[in-house]
Amino acid sequence: MDNKQQPQQTSIAMRIAMAAVLTAITAVFTLAVRVPVAPTRGYINLGDVAIYFTAFTFGPVTALIAGGLGTAIADLLAGYAQWAPISFVNHGVQGLAAGLIIQSRIGKRNEAVPGKFDPLTITGVVIAGIVGTVIMVGLYFLAGGFMVGFPAALVEVPGNIIQNVAGVLLGTLLALSVYRAYPPVRRMTW
């Protein structure tokens, strides 16, 4: 076997393993706290914390996989199977978009500390949070509207916004903590 192929295969294996572990973490975060929303038969949860953490730390592809699969698995395990395909697409796209935005900001000047370069800039986190919120809230509103009617789906919007803002804030704090504790994690994006 060529020596040049070995590191690439190890890297791919590591990325697949990370995506699998982060998928499980996302499912656990989604299942840990569930607040049912009666009109839509859905629930508010902490899954967005894991999705934003993954997007900000491991990149868009890992966030797409972990966000989509993790939340869909959680929906299936929690008895919300009707939402699993919607969560798969919705949270996968949310993680992908947030990861792409953060990835595009890597190396930009950190507004909070002049002269310091950081993968998480305030502007990048805010933009990723806004785009992620619009994706998540908008797609759940549309899906809920078609499933149970738009007046019922509207009831879930404030909770989804709160869920997303909490996800951005806590996911950012978690990502920054991991960056400080293990700086080489910055090279593990996918």
N, C-alpha and C positions, 0 to 999 in steps of 0.2 A: 504494500500500500504506500502511496506517495505521502511523504511527510507534510506536504502542503494541504492535503485533504483532511488530515486528522484534526487540526484545530477547528476547522469549519464544522466538521461533524460533531465535535464536542460542543461547540457553540450552539448549534441547532438543537442538540439534545438538551442542553441547559435551558434554552429558551422554551422548549416544549414543556420541560419540567416546571419552570417558573409559571408558565401559563396555566398548567394544571393546578399547581398549588394556589395561585391567585384566583382561579375559578372556584376552588373549594372555599377560600377565604371570603370571596364575594357572596357565595351561597350562605355561609354562616352569618355574615353581617346582615344579609337580607332576612334571614330567619330569626335572628336574635331578638329583635324588637319588631313586633307587628301590630300596627294600629288599624283595625278594620274600618273600611269606609262602606257603610251599608248601601247607599244608593247604587254604587258601581260594582259591589262585591269584589273590591280590590283591597289593598292595604298600603299604608305608609310604613316605611322601613329605613334601616341604616345602610342599605346596599350601596348607596351613592358614595359613602365614605370610602369603601373599598374600590369603587370604580375610579374615582378621582385620584386616590392614592396610586392606583395602578397606572393610570394615564400619565400622571406627573412623574412617576418614578421609573416605570418600565416601558413607556412609549405607547403609541397608538395601536399597534397590532396586538400586543398583549392585552391592552384595555378592551379592544374589540372582542377578543376571545373570552377573557375573564368576565367582562361586563355582560355580554350576551348569554353565555352559557351559565354563569353563576346565578344570575337572576332567574333564568328559565328553570334551572334545576330547583331553585328555592320555591318557585311557584308550584312546580309539580309536587314537591315534598310537602308543601303547606296546604295542599288542597285547592289551589287556585289555577288549575290546569288551563282554564279558558284564557288566562293571561300569559301563559308561558311563551307562545310564539310571538306575542306582542312585546313582551319583556326582552326576549332574545334579540329582536331587531332594534327596539327602542334603546335599551341600555348598551347594546353593542355599538350602535352609531354614536350614542352619547360619549362613550369612552374613546372611540376612534377620533371624533372631532376634538375633544379636549386634549387628547394626546398629540394630535397634529398641530394644534395651536401652540401648546407648550414646546413641542419640538422645534417649531419655527422661531421661537423666542430664545432658544439656547444660545448662550454667548452674548446676548444683548445686555446692556448695562443695567444693573440692579438699581432701581430708582431710590430704594431705601438706604443704600450704602454706596455713596459716590465712589467710583473707581473700582468697585468690586463686580466681578462677573459671576452670575449665578444662573442655574438652569430654571429656577422659578422666579420670574420677575412679577412684581405686583400687577403690572399691566397684563401680562400673559395669563395669570391666574384669574383676573377679573374677566377678561375676554373669554377664556375657556369656560368659566362659570356661567356667564351669560348665554353663550352658545349652547352649552350643555343643558341649561335650564329650559331654553326655548325648545330644544329637541325633545327632551324628556316630557315636559309638561304638555307641549303641543301634540306629540304623538299619542300620549295617554288620553288626552282630551278627545282627539279624533276617534281613537279606537273605542273609548268608553261611549262616545256619542252614538256610534253605529251599533254598539252592543246593547246599551241600556237607555239610550236617548241623551240628547245634549244637555237638557236641564240637570239630569242626574250626574252627568260627567263633569259639569261645572262645579259641583260640590267638592270634587277631589282636587281641583286646581290649587287652592291655597295650601293644602297639605303637601302637594307635590312640590310647590315652590319652596316651602320650608324645608322639606326633605332634601332638596337639591342644594340650597344655601348651606345647610348643615353639612352636607357631603363635601362641598367645596372647602369650607373652613376646616373641618376635621381631617379631610384627606390631605390638604395642604400641610397642616401641622404634622401629620404622620410622615408625609414625604420629606419634609425638612428635618425631622428627627432621624430618619433613616439616612439621609444625606450626611448628616453630622456624625452619626455612629459608624457608618460604613461608606466612606467616600467612593470606593470603586464601583458602587452600585450605579453611578452615573454612566458607566460604560455598558450597562446591561439592557439598554433600550432596544426595542424591536418595533 
